[in-house]
Amino acid sequence: MFSHVMVGSENLDRSRAFYDALFTAVGGKPAVTDEKGRLIYMHDGAVFMVTRPIDGEPACHANGGTIGFAMASPDQADAWHAAGVAAGGTACEDPPGVREGGFGTLYLAYLRDPDGNKLCGLHRVG
């Protein structure tokens, strides 16, 4: 359904350190930078990008928005979460763990990147 996800950042060096840590924790590679200075991460057929807003306005996060990343296991979600916190992110929501809901049993790990974007590492348990 999605071709890519892009978030804005006020500090691409800080974002690179944060997202490089997140993606390498789950087997991805550090960012590639395109001709416009955007950070590009490609992993498991998905593309995630970080950019300075092209309109010149400050970057901001979506209130109520969450970007979910598929995890292969609860251990991978925990490693992803720990890497994010160690690289300047902030844990949010409940601690990583199993949640029951309308989508079945999920293992979820939530954090915010240094610009305030809400991220979720998600593993479908069953």
C-alpha positions as CSV (number, residue, x, y, z in Angstrom):
1,M,0.0,0.0,0.0
2,F,2.8,2.5,0.8
3,S,5.7,3.4,-1.4
4,H,7.6,5.3,1.4
5,V,7.4,7.2,4.6
6,M,9.1,10.6,5.1
7,V,9.5,12.7,8.2
8,G,10.9,16.2,8.7
9,S,13.8,17.1,10.9
10,E,15.5,20.2,12.1
11,N,18.8,18.5,12.5
12,L,19.8,15.9,9.9
13,D,23.1,15.0,11.7
14,R,21.1,14.2,14.9
15,S,18.5,12.3,12.9
16,R,21.2,10.3,11.0
17,A,22.7,9.1,14.3
18,F,19.3,8.1,15.7
19,Y,18.0,6.4,12.6
20,D,21.3,4.7,11.7
21,A,21.2,3.2,15.2
22,L,17.6,2.0,14.7
23,F,18.0,0.4,11.3
24,T,21.4,-1.2,12.0
25,A,19.9,-2.7,15.2
26,V,17.5,-4.7,13.0
27,G,19.9,-5.6,10.2
28,G,19.6,-2.5,8.0
29,K,22.2,-0.2,6.7
30,P,23.1,3.4,7.5
31,A,21.5,6.2,5.5
32,V,22.3,7.1,1.9
33,T,22.1,10.8,1.3
34,D,20.6,12.0,-2.0
35,E,21.4,15.1,-3.9
36,K,18.9,17.2,-1.9
37,G,20.5,16.1,1.4
38,R,17.7,13.7,2.4
39,L,18.5,10.6,4.4
40,I,17.3,7.4,2.7
41,Y,16.9,4.1,4.4
42,M,16.0,1.0,2.4
43,H,15.3,-2.3,4.2
44,D,13.2,-5.3,3.5
45,G,11.5,-3.7,0.5
46,A,10.5,-0.5,2.3
47,V,11.9,3.1,2.1
48,F,12.0,5.5,5.0
49,M,13.3,9.1,4.4
50,V,14.2,12.1,6.6
51,T,14.4,15.6,5.2
52,R,14.4,19.2,6.1
53,P,10.9,20.6,5.2
54,I,11.0,21.9,1.6
55,D,8.7,24.8,2.5
56,G,11.3,26.3,4.8
57,E,8.9,26.0,7.8
58,P,10.0,24.2,11.0
59,A,9.7,20.4,11.1
60,C,6.9,19.1,13.4
61,H,5.4,15.8,14.2
62,A,1.9,14.6,13.6
63,N,-0.3,14.7,16.6
64,G,-1.9,11.2,16.7
65,G,0.4,9.9,14.0
66,T,2.5,6.8,14.4
67,I,5.0,5.2,12.0
68,G,5.1,1.5,12.4
69,F,8.2,-0.7,11.6
70,A,7.8,-4.5,11.2
71,M,9.9,-6.5,13.6
72,A,10.9,-10.2,13.1
73,S,10.6,-11.0,16.8
74,P,10.1,-9.4,20.3
75,D,13.8,-9.6,20.8
76,Q,14.3,-7.5,17.6
77,A,11.7,-5.0,18.8
78,D,13.6,-4.7,22.1
79,A,16.9,-4.2,20.4
80,W,15.4,-1.6,18.1
81,H,13.8,0.2,21.1
82,A,17.0,0.1,23.1
83,A,19.1,1.4,20.1
84,G,16.6,4.3,19.7
85,V,16.7,5.3,23.3
86,A,20.6,5.1,23.4
87,A,20.7,7.3,20.2
88,G,18.7,10.1,21.6
89,G,15.1,8.9,21.3
90,T,12.6,8.9,24.1
91,A,10.5,5.9,25.2
92,C,6.8,6.6,25.2
93,E,3.5,4.8,25.7
94,D,3.8,1.7,27.9
95,P,7.1,-0.2,28.1
96,P,7.7,-2.7,25.2
97,G,5.5,-5.7,25.6
98,V,2.5,-7.8,24.4
99,R,-0.8,-6.0,23.8
100,E,-4.1,-7.6,23.0
101,G,-6.6,-5.8,20.7
102,G,-8.6,-5.8,17.6
103,F,-5.6,-6.8,15.5
104,G,-4.7,-9.8,17.6
105,T,-1.7,-10.3,19.9
106,L,1.0,-7.8,19.1
107,Y,4.4,-7.1,20.7
108,L,4.8,-3.3,20.6
109,A,7.7,-1.0,21.4
110,Y,7.1,2.8,21.1
111,L,9.5,5.7,21.1
112,R,9.8,9.2,19.8
113,D,12.7,10.3,17.6
114,P,14.7,13.4,18.5
115,D,12.2,15.6,16.5
116,G,9.2,14.1,18.3
117,N,7.9,11.7,15.6
118,K,6.2,8.7,17.2
119,L,7.6,5.3,16.1
120,C,6.5,1.8,16.8
121,G,8.3,-1.5,16.5
122,L,5.6,-4.1,15.9
123,H,5.8,-7.9,15.9
124,R,2.7,-9.9,15.3
125,V,2.8,-12.7,17.9
126,G,0.1,-15.0,16.6
